[in-house]
């Protein structure tokens, strides 16, 4: 939506500024080409991930909690399913859970996600079923079904985590979301080990690719969220 809104603004400028229509047209085409060919998308993705040092082999001992953030659902013939990024996160948490069972005394998976898309079922419920299918014991699974944003993921998850004592906490999400997620979790006193479930990469070249545009949109969404976090903190709203 951010890219769409940007091009809508360019179109409005094009309609209102008759004397600069050529410049605006060239700027719009150049912007789209740089995004679609990956040359501008690559630095946007890198910027959204800046400052995060992911942990490849997280420490697991004692009571360990794996925190999984949802990323929406999509309708299929077999019902609601996680999108590709969501599936990658589920696979990663399931793999970590298996390792955790070998290394820690107690392993808990905390799945956070409501129904911001109004699909009729929460991300927590949809992802939870998949996690159980991949080997997570129902007794080790905790669902947080109320969050609609990354900020609420952190807020509602923190309220679950604070009363319990954990020796290790691990946050699993996609690379593009991790920087913003860590800001939000640390705001509520939770400092988990960051583990990437998957990474998005721009494919640079001369030919435009729709995937690059989609990745740029996702990176911009996160960057706007990061800026919003700092502005709201400055205003005292967060």
VEXNU-301964 format. One record per residue: residue number from 1; x, y, z of N, C-alpha, C, O, CB in turn; chain; residue in three letters. Coordinates in steps of 0.1 Angstrom, whole numbers. Glycine has a CB too. Layout:
! VEXNU-301964
<NUM,<X,Y,Z>,<X,Y,Z>,<X,Y,Z>,<X,Y,Z>,<X,Y,Z>,'A','ALA'> ...
END
This chain:
! VEXNU-301964
<1,<8,-12,0>,<0,0,0>,<8,13,0>,<4,23,-5>,<-9,0,12>,'A','UNK'> <2,<20,12,6>,<29,24,7>,<33,28,-7>,<33,40,-11>,<41,22,16>,'A','UNK'> <3,<38,18,-15>,<42,22,-29>,<30,26,-37>,<31,36,-45>,<48,9,-35>,'A','UNK'> <4,<19,20,-35>,<7,24,-43>,<3,38,-39>,<0,46,-48>,<-5,15,-40>,'A','UNK'> <5,<3,42,-27>,<0,55,-22>,<10,65,-28>,<7,77,-32>,<0,56,-7>,'A','UNK'> <6,<23,61,-29>,<33,70,-34>,<31,73,-49>,<32,85,-53>,<47,64,-33>,'A','UNK'> <7,<27,63,-56>,<24,65,-71>,<11,73,-73>,<10,80,-82>,<24,52,-78>,'A','UNK'> <8,<2,71,-64>,<-11,79,-64>,<-7,94,-62>,<-12,103,-69>,<-21,75,-54>,'A','UNK'> <9,<2,97,-53>,<6,111,-51>,<13,116,-63>,<11,128,-66>,<15,111,-38>,'A','UNK'> <10,<22,108,-69>,<28,112,-81>,<18,115,-92>,<20,125,-100>,<38,102,-86>,'A','UNK'> <11,<8,107,-93>,<-3,110,-103>,<-10,123,-100>,<-13,130,-110>,<-12,98,-104>,'A','UNK'> <12,<-13,125,-88>,<-20,138,-84>,<-11,150,-88>,<-16,160,-93>,<-23,138,-69>,'A','UNK'> <13,<2,149,-85>,<12,159,-89>,<12,161,-104>,<13,172,-109>,<26,156,-83>,'A','UNK'> <14,<11,150,-111>,<11,150,-126>,<-1,158,-131>,<0,166,-140>,<11,136,-131>,'A','UNK'> <15,<-12,156,-124>,<-25,162,-129>,<-25,177,-125>,<-30,185,-133>,<-37,155,-123>,'A','UNK'> <16,<-19,180,-114>,<-20,194,-109>,<-9,203,-114>,<-11,215,-116>,<-20,194,-94>,'A','UNK'> <17,<3,197,-116>,<14,205,-121>,<17,203,-136>,<25,195,-140>,<27,201,-113>,'A','UNK'> <18,<10,210,-144>,<11,208,-158>,<24,211,-164>,<29,205,-173>,<0,216,-165>,'A','UNK'> <19,<31,221,-158>,<44,226,-163>,<55,216,-160>,<65,216,-167>,<47,239,-158>,'A','UNK'> <20,<52,207,-151>,<63,197,-146>,<59,183,-149>,<65,174,-143>,<66,199,-132>,'A','UNK'> <21,<49,181,-158>,<45,167,-161>,<56,158,-166>,<56,147,-163>,<33,168,-170>,'A','UNK'> <22,<64,164,-175>,<75,156,-180>,<84,151,-170>,<88,139,-169>,<82,163,-191>,'A','UNK'> <23,<88,160,-161>,<97,157,-150>,<91,146,-141>,<98,137,-137>,<101,169,-142>,'A','UNK'> <24,<78,148,-137>,<71,139,-129>,<70,125,-135>,<72,115,-128>,<57,144,-125>,'A','UNK'> <25,<67,125,-148>,<66,112,-155>,<79,105,-155>,<80,93,-153>,<61,114,-170>,'A','UNK'> <26,<90,112,-158>,<103,106,-158>,<107,100,-144>,<112,89,-143>,<114,116,-163>,'A','UNK'> <27,<104,108,-134>,<107,104,-120>,<99,92,-116>,<104,83,-110>,<103,115,-110>,'A','UNK'> <28,<86,91,-120>,<78,79,-117>,<83,67,-124>,<84,56,-118>,<63,82,-121>,'A','UNK'> <29,<86,68,-137>,<91,57,-144>,<105,52,-139>,<107,40,-137>,<93,60,-159>,'A','UNK'> <30,<113,62,-135>,<127,58,-130>,<125,51,-116>,<132,42,-114>,<135,71,-129>,'A','UNK'> <31,<116,56,-108>,<114,50,-95>,<109,36,-96>,<114,27,-90>,<104,59,-87>,'A','UNK'> <32,<99,34,-105>,<94,21,-107>,<105,11,-112>,<106,0,-108>,<82,21,-116>,'A','UNK'> <33,<113,16,-122>,<123,7,-128>,<133,4,-118>,<138,-8,-117>,<129,15,-140>,'A','UNK'> <34,<138,13,-109>,<148,10,-99>,<143,0,-89>,<150,-8,-84>,<152,23,-92>,'A','UNK'> <35,<130,1,-86>,<124,-8,-76>,<123,-22,-83>,<126,-32,-77>,<111,-3,-71>,'A','UNK'> <36,<117,-22,-95>,<114,-35,-101>,<127,-43,-105>,<126,-55,-106>,<105,-33,-113>,'A','UNK'> <37,<137,-36,-108>,<150,-42,-112>,<159,-45,-100>,<170,-51,-101>,<158,-34,-122>,'A','UNK'> <38,<154,-41,-88>,<161,-45,-76>,<172,-35,-71>,<177,-37,-60>,<168,-58,-78>,'A','UNK'> <39,<176,-25,-79>,<187,-17,-75>,<183,-8,-64>,<192,-4,-56>,<191,-8,-87>,'A','UNK'> <40,<171,-4,-62>,<166,4,-51>,<160,-5,-40>,<161,-2,-28>,<156,14,-55>,'A','UNK'> <41,<155,-16,-44>,<149,-26,-34>,<160,-32,-25>,<158,-33,-13>,<142,-37,-42>,'A','UNK'> <42,<172,-35,-31>,<182,-41,-22>,<186,-32,-10>,<187,-37,1>,<195,-43,-31>,'A','UNK'> <43,<189,-19,-12>,<192,-11,-1>,<181,-9,9>,<183,-8,21>,<197,2,-5>,'A','UNK'> <44,<168,-9,4>,<157,-8,13>,<156,-20,22>,<153,-19,34>,<144,-7,5>,'A','UNK'> <45,<158,-32,16>,<158,-44,24>,<169,-44,35>,<167,-47,46>,<159,-57,15>,'A','UNK'> <46,<181,-40,30>,<193,-39,39>,<190,-29,51>,<194,-32,62>,<205,-35,32>,'A','UNK'> <47,<184,-18,48>,<181,-8,58>,<171,-13,68>,<172,-11,80>,<175,5,51>,'A','UNK'> <48,<161,-21,63>,<151,-26,72>,<157,-37,82>,<151,-39,93>,<139,-33,64>,'A','UNK'> <49,<168,-43,78>,<175,-53,87>,<186,-47,95>,<192,-54,103>,<180,-64,78>,'A','UNK'> <50,<190,-34,92>,<202,-28,98>,<202,-29,113>,<192,-27,120>,<203,-14,94>,'A','UNK'> <51,<214,-33,118>,<216,-33,133>,<212,-46,140>,<215,-48,151>,<208,-22,139>,'A','UNK'> <52,<206,-55,132>,<202,-68,138>,<213,-78,136>,<218,-80,125>,<189,-73,132>,'A','UNK'> <53,<217,-85,147>,<227,-96,146>,<220,-109,149>,<218,-112,160>,<239,-94,156>,'A','UNK'> <54,<215,-116,138>,<208,-128,141>,<216,-139,147>,<228,-140,145>,<202,-133,128>,'A','UNK'> <55,<210,-148,155>,<216,-159,161>,<213,-172,153>,<201,-175,151>,<212,-160,176>,'A','UNK'> <56,<223,-178,149>,<221,-191,141>,<218,-203,150>,<210,-211,147>,<233,-193,132>,'A','UNK'> <57,<226,-203,161>,<224,-214,170>,<221,-208,184>,<230,-207,192>,<237,-224,171>,'A','UNK'> <58,<208,-206,187>,<205,-199,200>,<207,-208,212>,<207,-220,211>,<190,-195,199>,'A','UNK'> <59,<210,-201,223>,<212,-208,235>,<198,-213,241>,<189,-206,242>,<219,-199,246>,'A','UNK'> <60,<198,-226,244>,<185,-232,249>,<189,-240,262>,<197,-250,261>,<178,-241,239>,'A','UNK'> <61,<184,-236,273>,<186,-244,285>,<175,-240,295>,<168,-231,294>,<200,-240,291>,'A','UNK'> <62,<174,-249,305>,<163,-247,316>,<150,-246,309>,<145,-254,302>,<167,-234,324>,'A','UNK'> <63,<143,-235,313>,<130,-232,307>,<132,-222,295>,<136,-211,296>,<120,-225,317>,'A','UNK'> <64,<129,-228,283>,<131,-220,271>,<118,-217,264>,<110,-227,262>,<141,-228,261>,'A','UNK'> <65,<116,-205,259>,<104,-201,252>,<107,-197,238>,<115,-188,236>,<96,-191,260>,'A','UNK'> <66,<101,-203,228>,<102,-199,214>,<90,-190,211>,<79,-195,212>,<103,-211,205>,'A','UNK'> <67,<93,-178,206>,<82,-168,203>,<81,-168,188>,<90,-164,181>,<85,-154,209>,'A','UNK'> <68,<69,-170,183>,<66,-170,168>,<56,-159,165>,<46,-159,171>,<61,-184,163>,'A','UNK'> <69,<60,-150,156>,<51,-140,152>,<44,-143,139>,<50,-148,129>,<58,-126,150>,'A','UNK'> <70,<31,-141,138>,<23,-144,126>,<25,-134,116>,<30,-123,119>,<8,-145,130>,'A','UNK'> <71,<21,-137,104>,<23,-128,92>,<11,-129,83>,<12,-127,71>,<35,-130,85>,'A','UNK'> <72,<-1,-131,89>,<-13,-132,81>,<-17,-146,77>,<-10,-155,80>,<-12,-123,69>,'A','UNK'> <73,<-29,-147,71>,<-34,-159,65>,<-39,-157,51>,<-42,-146,47>,<-45,-166,75>,'A','UNK'> <74,<-41,-168,44>,<-47,-167,31>,<-57,-178,29>,<-55,-189,34>,<-36,-167,19>,'A','UNK'> <75,<-67,-175,21>,<-78,-185,18>,<-73,-194,8>,<-68,-191,-3>,<-91,-177,14>,'A','UNK'> <76,<-75,-207,10>,<-73,-218,0>,<-85,-227,0>,<-94,-226,8>,<-59,-226,4>,'A','UNK'> <77,<-84,-237,-9>,<-95,-247,-10>,<-96,-255,2>,<-107,-260,5>,<-93,-256,-22>,'A','UNK'> <78,<-85,-256,10>,<-86,-264,22>,<-87,-256,35>,<-85,-260,46>,<-73,-272,23>,'A','UNK'> <79,<-91,-243,33>,<-93,-234,44>,<-82,-224,45>,<-73,-223,36>,<-94,-242,57>,'A','UNK'> <80,<-81,-217,56>,<-71,-207,59>,<-57,-214,61>,<-56,-224,68>,<-74,-198,71>,'A','UNK'> <81,<-47,-208,54>,<-33,-213,55>,<-24,-202,57>,<-27,-191,53>,<-30,-222,43>,'A','UNK'> <82,<-12,-204,63>,<-2,-193,64>,<4,-190,50>,<4,-199,42>,<9,-197,74>,'A','UNK'> <83,<8,-178,48>,<15,-175,35>,<29,-181,36>,<33,-186,46>,<15,-160,33>,'A','UNK'> <84,<36,-180,25>,<50,-185,24>,<59,-181,36>,<66,-189,42>,<57,-182,11>,'A','UNK'> <85,<59,-168,39>,<67,-164,51>,<63,-170,64>,<71,-174,72>,<67,-148,52>,'A','UNK'> <86,<50,-172,65>,<45,-178,77>,<49,-193,78>,<52,-198,89>,<30,-177,78>,'A','UNK'> <87,<48,-200,67>,<52,-214,66>,<67,-215,70>,<71,-224,77>,<50,-220,52>,'A','UNK'> <88,<75,-206,65>,<90,-206,68>,<92,-204,83>,<100,-211,89>,<97,-195,60>,'A','UNK'> <89,<84,-196,89>,<85,-194,104>,<81,-206,112>,<87,-210,121>,<77,-182,108>,'A','UNK'> <90,<70,-212,107>,<66,-225,114>,<76,-236,113>,<79,-242,123>,<52,-230,108>,'A','UNK'> <91,<82,-237,101>,<93,-247,99>,<104,-245,108>,<110,-254,114>,<97,-248,84>,'A','UNK'> <92,<108,-232,109>,<120,-228,117>,<117,-231,132>,<126,-237,139>,<124,-214,115>,'A','UNK'> <93,<105,-227,137>,<102,-230,151>,<101,-244,154>,<106,-249,164>,<89,-223,155>,'A','UNK'> <94,<95,-252,145>,<94,-267,147>,<108,-273,148>,<111,-282,156>,<86,-273,135>,'A','UNK'> <95,<117,-268,139>,<131,-273,140>,<138,-270,153>,<145,-278,159>,<139,-268,128>,'A','UNK'> <96,<136,-257,157>,<142,-253,170>,<136,-260,182>,<143,-264,191>,<140,-238,172>,'A','UNK'> <97,<123,-263,181>,<116,-270,192>,<122,-284,193>,<124,-289,205>,<101,-271,189>,'A','UNK'> <98,<125,-291,182>,<131,-304,183>,<145,-304,190>,<148,-312,198>,<132,-310,169>,'A','UNK'> <99,<153,-294,186>,<166,-292,193>,<164,-288,207>,<171,-294,216>,<174,-281,185>,'A','UNK'> <100,<154,-280,210>,<152,-276,224>,<148,-287,233>,<153,-288,244>,<141,-265,224>,'A','UNK'> <101,<141,-297,228>,<137,-308,236>,<149,-317,240>,<148,-324,250>,<127,-317,228>,'A','UNK'> <102,<159,-316,232>,<172,-323,235>,<181,-316,245>,<189,-322,252>,<179,-326,223>,'A','UNK'> <103,<179,-302,245>,<189,-294,253>,<183,-288,266>,<191,-285,275>,<194,-284,244>,'A','UNK'> <104,<170,-285,266>,<164,-278,277>,<155,-286,285>,<151,-297,281>,<157,-266,272>,'A','UNK'> <105,<152,-282,297>,<143,-289,306>,<129,-288,302>,<121,-298,303>,<145,-285,321>,'A','UNK'> <106,<125,-276,298>,<111,-273,294>,<111,-264,281>,<118,-254,281>,<103,-267,305>,'A','UNK'> <107,<104,-268,271>,<103,-260,259>,<89,-256,256>,<80,-264,256>,<109,-268,247>,'A','UNK'> <108,<87,-243,255>,<73,-237,252>,<74,-229,239>,<83,-222,237>,<69,-228,264>,'A','UNK'> <109,<64,-231,231>,<62,-223,219>,<50,-214,221>,<39,-218,224>,<59,-232,206>,'A','UNK'> <110,<53,-201,220>,<43,-190,221>,<40,-184,208>,<48,-177,202>,<48,-179,231>,'A','UNK'> <111,<28,-187,203>,<24,-183,189>,<15,-170,191>,<5,-171,197>,<16,-194,182>,'A','UNK'> <112,<20,-159,185>,<13,-146,186>,<7,-142,173>,<14,-140,163>,<22,-136,192>,'A','UNK'> <113,<-6,-140,173>,<-12,-134,161>,<-27,-135,161>,<-33,-145,164>,<-8,-142,149>,'A','UNK'> <114,<-34,-123,159>,<-48,-123,159>,<-54,-124,145>,<-49,-132,137>,<-53,-109,165>,'A','UNK'> <115,<-65,-117,142>,<-71,-118,129>,<-73,-104,123>,<-84,-99,121>,<-85,-125,130>,'A','UNK'> <116,<-62,-97,120>,<-63,-83,115>,<-69,-83,101>,<-74,-72,97>,<-49,-77,114>,'A','UNK'> <117,<-69,-94,94>,<-74,-94,80>,<-89,-97,80>,<-96,-97,70>,<-67,-104,72>,'A','UNK'> <118,<-95,-100,92>,<-109,-104,94>,<-113,-116,85>,<-123,-116,78>,<-118,-92,90>,'A','UNK'> <119,<-104,-126,86>,<-107,-139,78>,<-116,-148,86>,<-120,-159,81>,<-94,-145,75>,'A','UNK'> <120,<-119,-145,98>,<-128,-154,106>,<-121,-163,116>,<-127,-170,123>,<-136,-161,97>,'A','UNK'> <121,<-107,-164,115>,<-99,-172,124>,<-86,-166,127>,<-80,-160,118>,<-98,-187,118>,'A','UNK'> <122,<-81,-167,139>,<-69,-160,142>,<-56,-167,136>,<-57,-179,133>,<-67,-159,157>,'A','UNK'> <123,<-46,-160,135>,<-33,-165,130>,<-28,-175,141>,<-23,-186,137>,<-22,-154,128>,'A','UNK'> <124,<-31,-172,153>,<-26,-182,164>,<-32,-195,162>,<-26,-206,164>,<-30,-176,178>,'A','UNK'> <125,<-45,-196,159>,<-52,-209,157>,<-47,-216,144>,<-44,-228,145>,<-67,-207,156>,'A','UNK'> <126,<-46,-208,133>,<-42,-214,121>,<-27,-220,122>,<-24,-231,118>,<-43,-204,109>,'A','UNK'> <127,<-18,-211,127>,<-4,-215,128>,<-3,-226,139>,<6,-235,137>,<5,-203,131>,'A','UNK'> <128,<-11,-225,149>,<-10,-235,160>,<-13,-249,155>,<-6,-259,159>,<-20,-232,171>,'A','UNK'> <129,<-23,-251,146>,<-25,-264,140>,<-13,-269,132>,<-10,-281,133>,<-38,-263,131>,'A','UNK'> <130,<-7,-260,125>,<5,-264,117>,<16,-268,126>,<23,-278,123>,<9,-253,108>,'A','UNK'> <131,<18,-261,137>,<29,-264,146>,<27,-278,152>,<37,-285,154>,<30,-253,157>,'A','UNK'> <132,<15,-281,156>,<12,-294,162>,<14,-305,151>,<20,-316,155>,<-3,-295,167>,'A','UNK'> <133,<11,-302,139>,<13,-312,128>,<28,-314,126>,<32,-325,122>,<7,-307,115>,'A','UNK'> <134,<36,-304,129>,<51,-305,127>,<58,-310,140>,<70,-310,140>,<56,-292,123>,'A','UNK'> <135,<50,-315,150>,<56,-321,161>,<56,-314,174>,<61,-319,184>,<70,-324,158>,'A','UNK'> <136,<51,-302,175>,<50,-294,187>,<39,-300,196>,<28,-301,192>,<48,-279,185>,'A','UNK'> <137,<43,-304,208>,<33,-310,217>,<22,-300,221>,<26,-289,224>,<39,-316,230>,'A','UNK'> <138,<9,-303,220>,<-1,-294,224>,<1,-288,238>,<-2,-276,240>,<-15,-301,224>,'A','UNK'> <139,<6,-295,247>,<9,-290,261>,<20,-280,261>,<21,-273,271>,<12,-301,270>,'A','UNK'> <140,<28,-279,251>,<39,-270,250>,<36,-258,242>,<44,-249,240>,<52,-277,245>,'A','UNK'> <141,<23,-257,237>,<19,-246,228>,<10,-236,235>,<0,-240,241>,<12,-252,215>,'A','UNK'> <142,<14,-224,235>,<6,-213,241>,<2,-203,229>,<10,-199,221>,<14,-205,252>,'A','UNK'> <143,<-11,-200,228>,<-16,-192,218>,<-20,-178,223>,<-26,-176,234>,<-29,-198,211>,'A','UNK'> <144,<-15,-168,216>,<-19,-154,219>,<-27,-149,207>,<-21,-145,197>,<-6,-144,222>,'A','UNK'> <145,<-40,-148,208>,<-49,-146,196>,<-54,-131,195>,<-64,-129,187>,<-60,-155,197>,'A','UNK'> <146,<-48,-122,202>,<-54,-108,201>,<-47,-98,194>,<-52,-87,190>,<-56,-104,215>,'A','UNK'> <147,<-34,-100,191>,<-25,-90,185>,<-29,-88,170>,<-31,-97,163>,<-11,-93,187>,'A','UNK'> <148,<-28,-75,166>,<-31,-72,152>,<-19,-65,145>,<-18,-64,133>,<-43,-62,151>,'A','UNK'> <149,<-9,-61,153>,<3,-54,148>,<15,-60,155>,<14,-68,165>,<2,-39,150>,'A','UNK'> <150,<27,-56,150>,<39,-61,157>,<40,-55,171>,<45,-62,180>,<52,-57,149>,'A','UNK'> <151,<36,-43,173>,<36,-37,186>,<27,-45,196>,<31,-47,207>,<31,-22,185>,'A','UNK'> <152,<16,-49,191>,<7,-57,200>,<12,-71,202>,<10,-77,212>,<-7,-57,194>,'A','UNK'> <153,<19,-76,192>,<26,-89,194>,<35,-88,206>,<34,-97,215>,<34,-93,181>,'A','UNK'> <154,<43,-78,207>,<52,-76,218>,<44,-73,231>,<47,-79,242>,<62,-64,215>,'A','UNK'> <155,<34,-64,230>,<27,-61,243>,<20,-72,249>,<21,-75,261>,<17,-50,239>,'A','UNK'> <156,<12,-80,241>,<4,-91,246>,<13,-103,250>,<10,-110,259>,<-6,-95,236>,'A','UNK'> <157,<24,-105,242>,<33,-116,245>,<40,-113,258>,<42,-122,267>,<43,-118,234>,'A','UNK'> <158,<44,-100,260>,<51,-97,273>,<42,-99,285>,<48,-103,295>,<55,-82,272>,'A','UNK'> <159,<29,-97,284>,<20,-99,295>,<20,-114,299>,<17,-118,310>,<6,-94,292>,'A','UNK'> <160,<22,-123,289>,<22,-137,291>,<36,-141,297>,<36,-150,306>,<20,-145,279>,'A','UNK'> <161,<47,-135,292>,<60,-139,297>,<64,-134,310>,<71,-141,318>,<70,-135,286>,'A','UNK'> <162,<60,-122,314>,<64,-116,326>,<62,-125,339>,<71,-126,347>,<57,-103,328>,'A','UNK'> <163,<50,-131,340>,<48,-138,353>,<56,-151,354>,<57,-157,365>,<33,-142,354>,'A','UNK'> <164,<61,-156,343>,<69,-168,343>,<84,-165,342>,<88,-155,337>,<65,-178,332>,'A','UNK'> <165,<92,-175,347>,<106,-173,347>,<111,-182,336>,<109,-194,335>,<113,-177,360>,'A','UNK'> <166,<118,-175,326>,<124,-182,315>,<140,-181,316>,<145,-170,319>,<119,-177,302>,'A','UNK'> <167,<147,-192,313>,<161,-191,312>,<166,-186,298>,<176,-180,297>,<167,-205,315>,'A','UNK'> <168,<157,-188,288>,<161,-184,275>,<148,-181,267>,<138,-188,268>,<169,-195,267>,'A','UNK'> <169,<149,-170,259>,<138,-166,251>,<143,-163,237>,<153,-157,235>,<130,-153,256>,'A','UNK'> <170,<136,-169,227>,<140,-168,213>,<129,-163,205>,<118,-168,205>,<145,-183,208>,'A','UNK'> <171,<132,-153,197>,<122,-147,188>,<124,-151,174>,<135,-149,169>,<122,-131,189>,'A','UNK'> <172,<114,-157,168>,<115,-162,154>,<106,-154,145>,<94,-154,147>,<112,-177,153>,'A','UNK'> <173,<111,-148,135>,<103,-141,125>,<112,-139,112>,<123,-144,112>,<98,-128,130>,'A','UNK'> <174,<106,-133,102>,<114,-131,90>,<124,-119,92>,<122,-111,101>,<104,-128,78>,'A','UNK'> <175,<134,-119,84>,<145,-110,86>,<140,-95,85>,<144,-87,93>,<156,-112,76>,'A','UNK'> <176,<131,-93,76>,<126,-79,74>,<119,-73,86>,<118,-61,88>,<118,-78,61>,'A','UNK'> <177,<113,-82,94>,<105,-77,105>,<112,-77,118>,<108,-71,128>,<93,-86,107>,'A','UNK'> <178,<124,-83,119>,<131,-85,131>,<135,-72,138>,<134,-71,150>,<143,-94,129>,'A','UNK'> <179,<140,-63,130>,<145,-50,136>,<133,-43,144>,<135,-39,155>,<151,-41,125>,'A','UNK'> <180,<122,-42,137>,<111,-35,144>,<105,-43,155>,<101,-38,166>,<99,-33,133>,'A','UNK'> <181,<105,-57,154>,<100,-65,164>,<109,-64,177>,<103,-63,188>,<100,-80,160>,'A','UNK'> <182,<122,-63,175>,<131,-62,187>,<128,-49,194>,<129,-48,206>,<145,-63,183>,'A','UNK'> <183,<126,-38,186>,<123,-25,192>,<111,-26,201>,<111,-21,213>,<121,-14,182>,'A','UNK'> <184,<100,-33,196>,<88,-34,203>,<89,-43,215>,<84,-39,226>,<77,-39,194>,'A','UNK'> <185,<96,-54,214>,<98,-63,225>,<106,-57,236>,<103,-58,248>,<104,-76,221>,'A','UNK'> <186,<117,-50,233>,<125,-44,243>,<118,-32,250>,<121,-29,261>,<138,-38,236>,'A','UNK'> <187,<108,-26,243>,<100,-16,249>,<93,-22,261>,<90,-15,271>,<90,-10,239>,'A','UNK'> <188,<89,-35,260>,<82,-41,271>,<91,-50,280>,<86,-59,287>,<70,-49,265>,'A','UNK'> <189,<104,-47,279>,<113,-54,288>,<117,-68,284>,<122,-76,293>,<107,-54,302>,'A','UNK'> <190,<114,-72,272>,<117,-86,267>,<128,-84,257>,<127,-77,247>,<105,-93,261>,'A','UNK'> <191,<140,-91,260>,<151,-90,251>,<155,-104,246>,<164,-111,251>,<163,-84,258>,'A','UNK'> <192,<148,-109,236>,<150,-123,231>,<162,-124,221>,<166,-114,216>,<137,-128,224>,'A','UNK'> <193,<166,-137,220>,<176,-140,210>,<169,-140,196>,<159,-147,194>,<183,-153,212>,'A','UNK'> <194,<174,-131,186>,<167,-131,173>,<172,-142,164>,<184,-144,161>,<170,-117,167>,'A','UNK'> <195,<162,-149,158>,<165,-160,149>,<157,-157,136>,<144,-156,137>,<162,-174,155>,'A','UNK'> <196,<164,-156,125>,<157,-155,112>,<150,-168,107>,<157,-178,107>,<166,-149,101>,'A','UNK'> <197,<138,-167,104>,<131,-179,98>,<134,-179,83>,<136,-190,77>,<116,-179,100>,'A','UNK'> <198,<135,-167,77>,<138,-166,62>,<142,-152,59>,<140,-143,67>,<126,-171,54>,'A','UNK'> <199,<148,-150,48>,<153,-137,43>,<148,-134,29>,<147,-143,21>,<168,-136,44>,'A','UNK'> <200,<144,-122,27>,<141,-118,13>,<152,-111,7>,<160,-103,14>,<128,-109,13>,'A','UNK'> <201,<154,-113,-6>,<166,-107,-13>,<161,-101,-26>,<152,-107,-33>,<176,-118,-15>,'A','UNK'> <202,<167,-90,-30>,<164,-84,-42>,<172,-91,-53>,<183,-94,-51>,<166,-69,-42>,'A','UNK'> <203,<166,-93,-65>,<173,-98,-76>,<176,-87,-86>,<167,-83,-94>,<165,-110,-83>,'A','UNK'> <204,<188,-82,-86>,<192,-71,-94>,<194,-75,-109>,<198,-86,-111>,<204,-64,-89>,'A','UNK'> <205,<192,-66,-118>,<194,-68,-132>,<188,-57,-140>,<185,-46,-135>,<188,-82,-136>,'A','UNK'> <206,<186,-60,-153>,<180,-49,-161>,<165,-52,-164>,<158,-42,-168>,<187,-49,-175>,'A','UNK'> <207,<160,-64,-162>,<146,-67,-164>,<138,-65,-151>,<143,-70,-140>,<145,-81,-169>,'A','UNK'> <208,<127,-58,-152>,<119,-57,-140>,<112,-70,-135>,<109,-78,-143>,<108,-46,-143>,'A','UNK'> <209,<111,-71,-122>,<106,-83,-116>,<95,-79,-106>,<98,-71,-97>,<116,-93,-110>,'A','UNK'> <210,<84,-85,-106>,<73,-81,-97>,<77,-84,-83>,<73,-77,-73>,<60,-88,-100>,'A','UNK'> <211,<85,-95,-81>,<89,-99,-67>,<97,-88,-61>,<96,-86,-49>,<97,-112,-68>,'A','UNK'> <212,<105,-81,-69>,<113,-70,-63>,<104,-59,-58>,<107,-53,-47>,<123,-64,-74>,'A','UNK'> <213,<93,-56,-65>,<84,-46,-61>,<77,-50,-48>,<75,-42,-39>,<73,-43,-72>,'A','UNK'> <214,<73,-63,-47>,<67,-68,-35>,<76,-67,-23>,<72,-64,-12>,<62,-82,-37>,'A','UNK'> <215,<89,-70,-25>,<99,-70,-14>,<101,-55,-10>,<103,-53,2>,<112,-76,-19>,'A','UNK'> <216,<101,-46,-20>,<103,-32,-16>,<92,-27,-8>,<93,-20,2>,<105,-24,-29>,'A','UNK'> <217,<79,-31,-12>,<68,-27,-4>,<69,-32,11>,<65,-25,20>,<55,-33,-10>,'A','UNK'> <218,<73,-45,12>,<75,-50,26>,<85,-43,34>,<83,-40,45>,<78,-65,25>,'A','UNK'> <219,<96,-40,27>,<107,-33,34>,<103,-19,38>,<106,-14,49>,<120,-32,25>,'A','UNK'> <220,<96,-12,29>,<91,2,32>,<80,1,44>,<80,10,52>,<84,8,20>,'A','UNK'> <221,<72,-9,44>,<63,-11,55>,<70,-11,68>,<66,-5,78>,<54,-23,53>,'A','UNK'> <222,<81,-19,69>,<88,-20,81>,<95,-7,85>,<96,-4,97>,<98,-32,80>,'A','UNK'> <223,<101,-1,75>,<108,12,78>,<99,23,83>,<102,30,92>,<115,17,65>,'A','UNK'> <224,<87,23,77>,<77,33,82>,<73,29,97>,<71,38,105>,<64,33,73>,'A','UNK'> <225,<72,16,99>,<68,12,113>,<79,15,123>,<76,19,134>,<66,-3,113>,'A','UNK'> <226,<92,14,119>,<103,18,127>,<103,33,130>,<104,37,142>,<117,14,121>,'A','UNK'> <227,<100,41,120>,<100,55,121>,<88,59,131>,<89,68,139>,<98,62,108>,'A','UNK'> <228,<77,52,129>,<65,55,137>,<68,51,152>,<64,59,161>,<53,46,132>,'A','UNK'> <229,<75,41,154>,<79,37,168>,<86,48,175>,<83,52,186>,<87,24,168>,'A','UNK'> <230,<97,53,168>,<105,64,174>,<97,77,176>,<99,84,186>,<117,66,165>,'A','UNK'> <231,<88,80,166>,<80,92,168>,<71,91,179>,<69,100,188>,<73,95,155>,'A','UNK'> <232,<64,79,180>,<55,77,191>,<62,77,205>,<56,81,215>,<47,64,189>,'A','UNK'> <233,<74,71,205>,<81,71,218>,<85,85,222>,<84,89,233>,<94,62,216>,'A','UNK'> <234,<89,93,212>,<92,107,215>,<80,115,220>,<81,124,229>,<98,114,202>,'A','UNK'> <235,<68,112,214>,<56,118,219>,<50,113,232>,<41,118,238>,<45,117,208>,'A','UNK'> <236,<56,101,236>,<52,95,248>,<39,86,247>,<33,83,256>,<49,105,258>,'A','UNK'> <237,<36,82,234>,<25,74,232>,<28,59,233>,<19,51,236>,<19,76,218>,'A','UNK'> <238,<40,55,231>,<45,41,233>,<52,40,246>,<57,29,250>,<53,37,221>,'A','UNK'> 
END
